[in-house]
Amino acid sequence: MLVAGVPWCGSAGIRVLFIGNSYIYVNDLPGTVAAIAQSLGDHVDYEVAASGGYRLMQHVQDGETAVKIRSRPWDFVVLQEQSQVPAFSDSQVDREMVPYAVQLDHLIHTAHAATRTLFFATWGWVPEILAPVFRKLWHRDHPEARWYRVSSASFDLTGHRE
């Protein structure tokens, strides 16, 4: 999960902002992550910016999301796109997802340069469909973005890129 393998978490914990939609809040992903951290003796202080069905483009346009991003120095901001969008055609993803992911990443790093942006992939899409989308967000087509590796099971918070 999100906090596994974060050796510097320590007693002060980490600060995480989750940005997305119902995939973030229906099953309380942030609370689950915090509970796992607690079970390991760590602490996760989190906030959520999520509305049902929201896409990254809506978060870019939503002033409340920007307020939460700027509200404190986050260690990590987790971005979650609407579940079907990464499986759209390349041209549609290039128009409707990538620019907004890059804009949010820019807003995050303008507010707090040390924050790491993570992209949370939701259920179901086979790697052959998702891989090209994530590669676009990994410095190939958009070198200004700071994206970190996401495996099928967990976030790699070490920042290693493959």
HELIX and SHEET records of a PDB file:
HELIX    1   1 SER A   22  TYR A   25  1                                   4    
HELIX    2   2 LEU A   29  SER A   39  1                                  11    
HELIX    3   3 LEU A   56  GLN A   61  1                                   6    
HELIX    4   4 GLY A   63  ARG A   70  1                                   8    
HELIX    5   5 VAL A   85  ALA A   87  5                                   3    
HELIX    6   6 ASP A   90  GLU A   96  1                                   7    
HELIX    7   7 VAL A   98  ALA A  111  1                                  14    
HELIX    8   8 PRO A  127  LYS A  136  1                                  10    
SHEET    1   A 4 VAL A  44  ALA A  50  0                                        
SHEET    2   A 4 ILE A  14  GLY A  20  1                                        
SHEET    3   A 4 PHE A  76  LEU A  79  1                                        
SHEET    4   A 4 ARG A 116  PHE A 119  1                                        
END                                                                             
